[in-house]
């Protein structure tokens, strides 16, 4: 999605919450996906980020508007409310079409 919409203003970042000892595995995954945007490895107890971001675990996607406010969080915490890549992309397309 980054490659497709960066020219339109999309900014992406990834945050790995994997054990820092698995840093090499995270880097291997990011390189395989050609993740050429900001990538972070969080070295914090799970309870901290779970409380702050209000989800239990990955995968999750947070989409923010141009004003920096959270528009929607996609996560798999509710088994009856799963999301797809297309769900995220649809919202991103809608936000990118809004006036700046």
The first five atom37 places (N, CA, C, CB, O) and aatype in JSON, in Angstrom:
{
  "aatype": [20, 20, 20, 20, 20, 20, 20, 20, 20, 20, 20, 20, 20, 20, 20, 20, 20, 20, 20, 20, 20, 20, 20, 20, 20, 20, 20, 20, 20, 20, 20, 20, 20, 20, 20, 20, 20, 20, 20, 20, 20, 20, 20, 20, 20, 20, 20, 20, 20, 20, 20, 20, 20, 20, 20, 20, 20, 20, 20, 20, 20, 20, 20, 20, 20, 20, 20, 20, 20, 20, 20, 20, 20, 20, 20, 20, 20, 20, 20, 20, 20, 20, 20, 20, 20, 20, 20, 20, 20, 20, 20, 20, 20, 20, 20, 20, 20, 20, 20, 20],
  "atom_mask": [
    [1, 1, 1, 1, 1],
    [1, 1, 1, 1, 1],
    [1, 1, 1, 1, 1],
    [1, 1, 1, 1, 1],
    [1, 1, 1, 1, 1],
    [1, 1, 1, 1, 1],
    [1, 1, 1, 1, 1],
    [1, 1, 1, 1, 1],
    [1, 1, 1, 1, 1],
    [1, 1, 1, 1, 1],
    [1, 1, 1, 1, 1],
    [1, 1, 1, 1, 1],
    [1, 1, 1, 1, 1],
    [1, 1, 1, 1, 1],
    [1, 1, 1, 1, 1],
    [1, 1, 1, 1, 1],
    [1, 1, 1, 1, 1],
    [1, 1, 1, 1, 1],
    [1, 1, 1, 1, 1],
    [1, 1, 1, 1, 1],
    [1, 1, 1, 1, 1],
    [1, 1, 1, 1, 1],
    [1, 1, 1, 1, 1],
    [1, 1, 1, 1, 1],
    [1, 1, 1, 1, 1],
    [1, 1, 1, 1, 1],
    [1, 1, 1, 1, 1],
    [1, 1, 1, 1, 1],
    [1, 1, 1, 1, 1],
    [1, 1, 1, 1, 1],
    [1, 1, 1, 1, 1],
    [1, 1, 1, 1, 1],
    [1, 1, 1, 1, 1],
    [1, 1, 1, 1, 1],
    [1, 1, 1, 1, 1],
    [1, 1, 1, 1, 1],
    [1, 1, 1, 1, 1],
    [1, 1, 1, 1, 1],
    [1, 1, 1, 1, 1],
    [1, 1, 1, 1, 1],
    [1, 1, 1, 1, 1],
    [1, 1, 1, 1, 1],
    [1, 1, 1, 1, 1],
    [1, 1, 1, 1, 1],
    [1, 1, 1, 1, 1],
    [1, 1, 1, 1, 1],
    [1, 1, 1, 1, 1],
    [1, 1, 1, 1, 1],
    [1, 1, 1, 1, 1],
    [1, 1, 1, 1, 1],
    [1, 1, 1, 1, 1],
    [1, 1, 1, 1, 1],
    [1, 1, 1, 1, 1],
    [1, 1, 1, 1, 1],
    [1, 1, 1, 1, 1],
    [1, 1, 1, 1, 1],
    [1, 1, 1, 1, 1],
    [1, 1, 1, 1, 1],
    [1, 1, 1, 1, 1],
    [1, 1, 1, 1, 1],
    [1, 1, 1, 1, 1],
    [1, 1, 1, 1, 1],
    [1, 1, 1, 1, 1],
    [1, 1, 1, 1, 1],
    [1, 1, 1, 1, 1],
    [1, 1, 1, 1, 1],
    [1, 1, 1, 1, 1],
    [1, 1, 1, 1, 1],
    [1, 1, 1, 1, 1],
    [1, 1, 1, 1, 1],
    [1, 1, 1, 1, 1],
    [1, 1, 1, 1, 1],
    [1, 1, 1, 1, 1],
    [1, 1, 1, 1, 1],
    [1, 1, 1, 1, 1],
    [1, 1, 1, 1, 1],
    [1, 1, 1, 1, 1],
    [1, 1, 1, 1, 1],
    [1, 1, 1, 1, 1],
    [1, 1, 1, 1, 1],
    [1, 1, 1, 1, 1],
    [1, 1, 1, 1, 1],
    [1, 1, 1, 1, 1],
    [1, 1, 1, 1, 1],
    [1, 1, 1, 1, 1],
    [1, 1, 1, 1, 1],
    [1, 1, 1, 1, 1],
    [1, 1, 1, 1, 1],
    [1, 1, 1, 1, 1],
    [1, 1, 1, 1, 1],
    [1, 1, 1, 1, 1],
    [1, 1, 1, 1, 1],
    [1, 1, 1, 1, 1],
    [1, 1, 1, 1, 1],
    [1, 1, 1, 1, 1],
    [1, 1, 1, 1, 1],
    [1, 1, 1, 1, 1],
    [1, 1, 1, 1, 1],
    [1, 1, 1, 1, 1],
    [1, 1, 1, 1, 1]
  ],
  "atom_positions": [
    [[0.83, -1.18, 0.0], [0.0, 0.0, 0.0], [0.88, 1.25, 0.0], [-0.95, -0.01, 1.22], [0.54, 2.26, -0.62]],
    [[2.01, 1.17, 0.7], [2.93, 2.3, 0.72], [3.39, 2.66, -0.68], [4.13, 1.98, 1.6], [3.36, 3.83, -1.06]],
    [[3.83, 1.68, -1.44], [4.3, 1.95, -2.8], [3.18, 2.51, -3.68], [4.86, 0.66, -3.43], [3.43, 3.34, -4.56]],
    [[1.98, 2.07, -3.44], [0.85, 2.46, -4.28], [0.36, 3.88, -3.99], [-0.29, 1.48, -4.09], [-0.05, 4.59, -4.91]],
    [[0.39, 4.31, -2.72], [-0.25, 5.57, -2.35], [0.68, 6.62, -1.73], [-1.33, 5.28, -1.39], [0.21, 7.69, -1.37]],
    [[1.96, 6.35, -1.62], [2.87, 7.32, -1.0], [2.84, 8.65, -1.75], [4.3, 6.77, -0.97], [2.87, 9.72, -1.13]],
    [[2.77, 8.61, -3.06], [2.75, 9.85, -3.85], [1.49, 10.68, -3.57], [2.83, 9.52, -5.34], [1.47, 11.88, -3.84]],
    [[0.45, 10.03, -3.04], [-0.79, 10.72, -2.71], [-0.82, 11.21, -1.26], [-1.97, 9.81, -2.97], [-1.79, 11.83, -0.82]],
    [[0.24, 10.92, -0.52], [0.33, 11.41, 0.85], [0.27, 10.35, 1.93], [-0.75, 12.36, 1.08], [0.33, 10.68, 3.11]],
    [[0.15, 9.09, 1.56], [0.11, 8.03, 2.57], [1.49, 7.87, 3.22], [-0.35, 6.69, 1.94], [2.5, 7.79, 2.53]],
    [[1.49, 7.82, 4.52], [2.72, 7.56, 5.28], [2.48, 6.29, 6.07], [3.09, 8.77, 6.23], [1.48, 6.16, 6.77]],
    [[3.4, 5.35, 5.96], [3.28, 4.07, 6.65], [4.42, 3.9, 7.65], [3.26, 2.91, 5.64], [5.51, 4.45, 7.47]],
    [[4.15, 3.14, 8.67], [5.17, 2.73, 9.64], [4.76, 1.37, 10.16], [5.34, 3.79, 10.81], [3.57, 1.06, 10.24]],
    [[5.74, 0.56, 10.51], [5.43, -0.73, 11.13], [6.08, -0.78, 12.5], [5.91, -1.91, 10.24], [7.14, -0.19, 12.73]],
    [[5.43, -1.49, 13.39], [5.95, -1.68, 14.74], [5.91, -3.17, 15.04], [5.14, -0.86, 15.81], [4.85, -3.79, 15.06]],
    [[7.08, -3.73, 15.25], [7.16, -5.14, 15.64], [7.13, -5.22, 17.15], [8.44, -5.82, 15.06], [7.87, -4.5, 17.83]],
    [[6.28, -6.09, 17.67], [6.23, -6.3, 19.12], [6.82, -7.67, 19.47], [4.76, -6.2, 19.64], [6.62, -8.18, 20.57]],
    [[7.55, -8.24, 18.5], [8.23, -9.5, 18.74], [9.33, -9.32, 19.77], [8.82, -10.06, 17.43], [9.78, -8.2, 20.03]],
    [[9.73, -10.42, 20.36], [10.85, -10.41, 21.31], [12.07, -9.8, 20.61], [11.16, -11.85, 21.83], [12.42, -10.22, 19.51]],
    [[12.72, -8.82, 21.24], [13.91, -8.21, 20.62], [14.99, -9.22, 20.25], [14.49, -7.19, 21.54], [15.82, -8.95, 19.38]],
    [[15.0, -10.37, 20.91], [15.97, -11.41, 20.55], [15.67, -11.99, 19.17], [15.96, -12.53, 21.59], [16.54, -12.63, 18.58]],
    [[14.46, -11.76, 18.65], [14.07, -12.24, 17.31], [14.22, -11.15, 16.26], [12.63, -12.75, 17.33], [13.57, -11.2, 15.21]],
    [[15.06, -10.17, 16.54], [15.25, -9.03, 15.65], [15.6, -9.48, 14.23], [16.35, -8.12, 16.19], [15.08, -8.93, 13.26]],
    [[16.45, -10.47, 14.1], [16.85, -10.94, 12.77], [15.67, -11.48, 11.98], [17.93, -12.02, 12.9], [15.59, -11.26, 10.77]],
    [[14.77, -12.19, 12.64], [13.59, -12.72, 11.95], [12.69, -11.58, 11.49], [12.81, -13.68, 12.88], [12.14, -11.63, 10.39]],
    [[12.54, -10.56, 12.32], [11.72, -9.4, 11.94], [12.34, -8.69, 10.73], [11.57, -8.41, 13.13], [11.63, -8.33, 9.79]],
    [[13.65, -8.5, 10.75], [14.33, -7.86, 9.63], [14.21, -8.67, 8.34], [15.8, -7.64, 9.97], [14.02, -8.12, 7.26]],
    [[14.31, -9.97, 8.48], [14.18, -10.85, 7.31], [12.79, -10.7, 6.69], [14.44, -12.34, 7.7], [12.65, -10.6, 5.47]],
    [[11.76, -10.68, 7.53], [10.38, -10.51, 7.06], [10.22, -9.16, 6.35], [9.38, -10.62, 8.23], [9.66, -9.09, 5.26]],
    [[10.71, -8.09, 6.98], [10.57, -6.75, 6.4], [11.29, -6.64, 5.07], [11.11, -5.7, 7.37], [10.79, -6.02, 4.13]],
    [[12.46, -7.24, 4.98], [13.19, -7.21, 3.71], [12.45, -8.0, 2.64], [14.61, -7.77, 3.9], [12.4, -7.58, 1.48]],
    [[11.89, -9.13, 3.01], [11.14, -9.95, 2.05], [9.92, -9.2, 1.52], [10.7, -11.27, 2.68], [9.52, -9.38, 0.37]],
    [[9.33, -8.36, 2.36], [8.16, -7.58, 1.97], [8.54, -6.24, 1.34], [7.26, -7.33, 3.18], [7.67, -5.46, 0.95]],
    [[9.85, -5.97, 1.24], [10.34, -4.72, 0.7], [9.7, -3.52, 1.43], [10.05, -4.64, -0.81], [9.23, -2.57, 0.8]],
    [[9.71, -3.59, 2.73], [9.11, -2.56, 3.58], [10.06, -1.38, 3.68], [8.78, -3.12, 5.0], [10.88, -1.3, 4.6]],
    [[9.94, -0.46, 2.73], [10.87, 0.65, 2.62], [10.38, 1.91, 3.33], [11.12, 0.96, 1.17], [10.73, 3.02, 2.94]],
    [[9.57, 1.74, 4.34], [9.09, 2.85, 5.16], [9.64, 2.65, 6.56], [7.52, 2.93, 5.16], [10.38, 1.7, 6.8]],
    [[9.28, 3.52, 7.49], [9.8, 3.44, 8.86], [9.34, 2.14, 9.53], [9.34, 4.66, 9.69], [8.16, 1.8, 9.51]],
    [[10.29, 1.44, 10.12], [10.02, 0.18, 10.82], [10.64, 0.26, 12.2], [10.56, -1.05, 10.03], [11.8, 0.63, 12.35]],
    [[9.86, -0.11, 13.22], [10.32, -0.01, 14.6], [10.19, -1.35, 15.3], [9.54, 1.07, 15.35], [9.29, -2.14, 15.0]],
    [[11.1, -1.6, 16.23], [11.04, -2.8, 17.07], [10.8, -2.3, 18.49], [12.36, -3.67, 16.97], [11.65, -1.64, 19.08]],
    [[9.64, -2.63, 19.03], [9.25, -2.16, 20.36], [9.83, -3.1, 21.41], [7.71, -2.08, 20.49], [9.6, -4.3, 21.38]],
    [[10.57, -2.54, 22.32], [11.18, -3.29, 23.41], [10.47, -2.9, 24.7], [12.74, -3.02, 23.5], [11.02, -2.21, 25.55]],
    [[9.24, -3.36, 24.83], [8.42, -2.99, 25.96], [7.54, -4.17, 26.34], [7.58, -1.74, 25.66], [7.19, -4.98, 25.48]],
    [[7.18, -4.25, 27.59], [6.28, -5.28, 28.05], [4.95, -5.2, 27.3], [6.05, -5.16, 29.57], [4.42, -4.11, 27.07]],
    [[4.41, -6.35, 26.92], [3.16, -6.38, 26.15], [2.03, -5.62, 26.83], [2.73, -7.81, 25.91], [1.22, -4.99, 26.15]],
    [[1.96, -5.67, 28.14], [0.89, -4.98, 28.85], [0.88, -3.48, 28.6], [1.0, -5.24, 30.32], [-0.17, -2.85, 28.62]],
    [[2.05, -2.91, 28.36], [2.15, -1.47, 28.12], [1.51, -1.1, 26.79], [3.61, -1.01, 28.15], [0.63, -0.24, 26.74]],
    [[1.95, -1.76, 25.7], [1.38, -1.4, 24.4], [-0.05, -1.88, 24.24], [2.24, -1.98, 23.29], [-0.84, -1.24, 23.53]],
    [[-0.41, -2.99, 24.88], [-1.8, -3.44, 24.8], [-2.73, -2.41, 25.44], [-1.96, -4.81, 25.5], [-3.82, -2.14, 24.93]],
    [[-2.31, -1.84, 26.53], [-3.11, -0.81, 27.21], [-3.15, 0.48, 26.39], [-2.53, -0.53, 28.61], [-4.21, 1.08, 26.24]],
    [[-2.01, 0.89, 25.88], [-1.92, 2.15, 25.13], [-2.67, 2.08, 23.8], [-0.45, 2.51, 24.87], [-3.42, 3.0, 23.46]],
    [[-2.48, 0.99, 23.06], [-3.08, 0.87, 21.74], [-4.43, 0.16, 21.74], [-2.14, 0.15, 20.83], [-5.1, 0.12, 20.71]],
    [[-4.82, -0.39, 22.84], [-6.14, -1.01, 23.01], [-6.41, -2.18, 22.06], [-7.22, 0.04, 22.82], [-7.48, -2.28, 21.47]],
    [[-5.41, -3.07, 21.93], [-5.62, -4.35, 21.26], [-4.7, -5.37, 21.88], [-5.37, -4.24, 19.73], [-3.68, -5.04, 22.48]],
    [[-5.09, -6.64, 21.73], [-4.39, -7.73, 22.42], [-3.08, -8.12, 21.75], [-5.27, -8.93, 22.5], [-2.1, -8.43, 22.43]],
    [[-3.07, -8.12, 20.42], [-1.85, -8.53, 19.74], [-1.95, -8.39, 18.25], [-1.52, -9.95, 20.09], [-3.03, -8.13, 17.7]],
    [[-0.83, -8.56, 17.58], [-0.81, -8.43, 16.13], [-1.53, -9.59, 15.46], [0.62, -8.35, 15.63], [-1.69, -10.65, 16.07]],
    [[-1.95, -9.4, 14.26], [-1.77, -8.2, 13.46], [-2.84, -7.15, 13.78], [-1.8, -8.54, 11.98], [-3.98, -7.49, 14.12]],
    [[-2.46, -5.92, 13.66], [-3.39, -4.8, 13.83], [-2.91, -3.65, 12.96], [-3.5, -4.36, 15.34], [-1.72, -3.52, 12.68]],
    [[-3.85, -2.85, 12.53], [-3.55, -1.69, 11.7], [-4.29, -0.5, 12.28], [-3.95, -1.94, 10.2], [-5.49, -0.56, 12.55]],
    [[-3.57, 0.59, 12.47], [-4.19, 1.83, 12.89], [-4.08, 2.82, 11.74], [-3.52, 2.4, 14.2], [-3.0, 3.01, 11.18]],
    [[-5.2, 3.43, 11.39], [-5.24, 4.4, 10.29], [-5.55, 5.76, 10.89], [-6.3, 3.99, 9.2], [-6.54, 5.95, 11.59]],
    [[-4.66, 6.71, 10.59], [-4.8, 8.07, 11.09], [-5.12, 9.01, 9.94], [-3.53, 8.53, 11.82], [-4.68, 8.8, 8.81]],
    [[-5.87, 10.04, 10.24], [-6.18, 11.06, 9.25], [-5.04, 12.05, 9.12], [-7.46, 11.79, 9.6], [-4.05, 11.98, 9.86]],
    [[-5.17, 12.97, 8.2], [-4.14, 13.99, 7.99], [-3.94, 14.85, 9.23], [-4.5, 14.88, 6.79], [-2.88, 15.46, 9.41]],
    [[-4.96, 14.9, 10.1], [-4.86, 15.7, 11.32], [-4.15, 14.96, 12.45], [-6.24, 16.11, 11.76], [-3.99, 15.51, 13.54]],
    [[-3.73, 13.71, 12.19], [-3.02, 12.93, 13.2], [-3.91, 12.2, 14.17], [-2.12, 13.82, 13.95], [-3.42, 11.56, 15.1]],
    [[-5.22, 12.27, 13.97], [-6.15, 11.58, 14.86], [-6.5, 10.2, 14.32], [-7.43, 12.41, 15.04], [-6.65, 10.0, 13.11]],
    [[-6.63, 9.26, 15.25], [-6.98, 7.9, 14.86], [-8.36, 7.88, 14.22], [-6.94, 6.95, 16.07], [-9.33, 8.34, 14.81]],
    [[-8.44, 7.33, 13.01], [-9.72, 7.2, 12.3], [-10.33, 5.84, 12.6], [-9.52, 7.4, 10.78], [-11.53, 5.73, 12.88]],
    [[-9.5, 4.81, 12.52], [-10.01, 3.46, 12.78], [-8.86, 2.52, 13.1], [-10.82, 2.93, 11.57], [-7.76, 2.64, 12.56]],
    [[-9.16, 1.6, 13.98], [-8.21, 0.54, 14.28], [-8.78, -0.78, 13.78], [-7.9, 0.47, 15.81], [-9.93, -1.12, 14.06]],
    [[-7.99, -1.49, 13.04], [-8.34, -2.82, 12.56], [-7.54, -3.82, 13.39], [-8.07, -2.98, 11.02], [-6.31, -3.75, 13.41]],
    [[-8.21, -4.73, 14.05], [-7.51, -5.78, 14.79], [-8.36, -7.04, 14.77], [-7.19, -5.34, 16.25], [-9.5, -7.03, 14.31]],
    [[-7.81, -8.1, 15.28], [-8.53, -9.39, 15.28], [-8.97, -9.79, 16.68], [-7.65, -10.48, 14.69], [-9.16, -10.98, 16.95]],
    [[-9.13, -8.81, 17.57], [-9.54, -9.12, 18.94], [-10.93, -9.75, 19.01], [-9.5, -7.87, 19.78], [-11.19, -10.6, 19.85]],
    [[-11.82, -9.33, 18.12], [-13.17, -9.87, 18.08], [-13.26, -10.88, 16.94], [-14.23, -8.73, 17.92], [-13.21, -10.48, 15.77]],
    [[-13.4, -12.18, 17.23], [-13.43, -13.19, 16.16], [-14.6, -13.01, 15.19], [-13.48, -14.57, 16.77], [-14.57, -13.55, 14.09]],
    [[-15.63, -12.28, 15.6], [-16.77, -12.04, 14.73], [-16.61, -10.78, 13.88], [-18.04, -11.94, 15.56], [-17.49, -10.45, 13.09]],
    [[-15.5, -10.08, 14.05], [-15.27, -8.84, 13.31], [-13.84, -8.81, 12.8], [-15.56, -7.6, 14.2], [-13.0, -8.05, 13.3]],
    [[-13.56, -9.64, 11.82], [-12.22, -9.72, 11.23], [-12.1, -8.69, 10.11], [-11.93, -11.16, 10.69], [-13.1, -8.22, 9.58]],
    [[-10.87, -8.34, 9.76], [-10.65, -7.37, 8.7], [-9.76, -7.97, 7.62], [-10.04, -6.08, 9.26], [-9.05, -8.96, 7.84]],
    [[-9.8, -7.34, 6.47], [-8.97, -7.76, 5.35], [-8.11, -6.58, 4.9], [-9.84, -8.3, 4.18], [-8.38, -5.44, 5.25]],
    [[-7.11, -6.86, 4.13], [-6.28, -5.85, 3.51], [-7.14, -4.88, 2.7], [-5.2, -6.5, 2.61], [-6.91, -3.67, 2.7]],
    [[-8.14, -5.42, 2.03], [-9.03, -4.59, 1.22], [-9.83, -3.62, 2.08], [-9.98, -5.48, 0.41], [-10.09, -2.5, 1.65]],
    [[-10.22, -4.02, 3.29], [-10.92, -3.12, 4.2], [-10.06, -1.91, 4.54], [-11.33, -3.86, 5.5], [-10.53, -0.77, 4.53]],
    [[-8.8, -2.18, 4.82], [-7.86, -1.11, 5.16], [-7.64, -0.2, 3.95], [-6.51, -1.69, 5.65], [-7.69, 1.02, 4.07]],
    [[-7.41, -0.8, 2.8], [-7.15, -0.02, 1.6], [-8.34, 0.85, 1.22], [-6.8, -0.95, 0.44], [-8.16, 1.98, 0.79]],
    [[-9.55, 0.34, 1.39], [-10.75, 1.12, 1.08], [-10.79, 2.39, 1.94], [-12.03, 0.27, 1.32], [-11.07, 3.47, 1.43]],
    [[-10.52, 2.26, 3.22], [-10.51, 3.42, 4.11], [-9.4, 4.38, 3.72], [-10.36, 2.98, 5.57], [-9.61, 5.6, 3.7]],
    [[-8.22, 3.87, 3.42], [-7.1, 4.72, 3.02], [-7.45, 5.5, 1.75], [-5.82, 3.87, 2.79], [-7.18, 6.7, 1.67]],
    [[-8.05, 4.83, 0.78], [-8.44, 5.51, -0.46], [-9.42, 6.65, -0.16], [-9.07, 4.52, -1.45], [-9.29, 7.75, -0.7]],
    [[-10.38, 6.38, 0.7], [-11.38, 7.39, 1.06], [-10.71, 8.59, 1.72], [-12.45, 6.78, 2.01], [-11.02, 9.73, 1.38]],
    [[-9.81, 8.34, 2.65], [-9.14, 9.44, 3.34], [-8.23, 10.24, 2.41], [-8.33, 8.9, 4.51], [-8.14, 11.46, 2.54]],
    [[-7.57, 9.58, 1.49], [-6.68, 10.27, 0.57], [-7.45, 11.17, -0.41], [-5.85, 9.27, -0.21], [-6.9, 12.13, -0.94]],
    [[-8.72, 10.86, -0.65], [-9.54, 11.65, -1.56], [-10.11, 12.89, -0.89], [-10.66, 10.8, -2.11], [-10.56, 13.81, -1.57]],
    [[-10.09, 12.92, 0.45], [-10.62, 14.09, 1.16], [-9.69, 15.27, 0.95], [-10.79, 13.79, 2.67], [-8.49, 15.11, 0.73]],
    [[-10.27, 16.48, 1.03], [-9.47, 17.7, 0.88], [-8.44, 17.8, 1.99], [-10.37, 18.95, 0.89], [-8.66, 17.34, 3.11]],
    [[-7.33, 18.4, 1.65], [-6.24, 18.59, 2.64], [-6.55, 19.72, 3.56], [-4.92, 18.84, 1.95], [-5.75, 20.02, 4.45]]
  ]
}
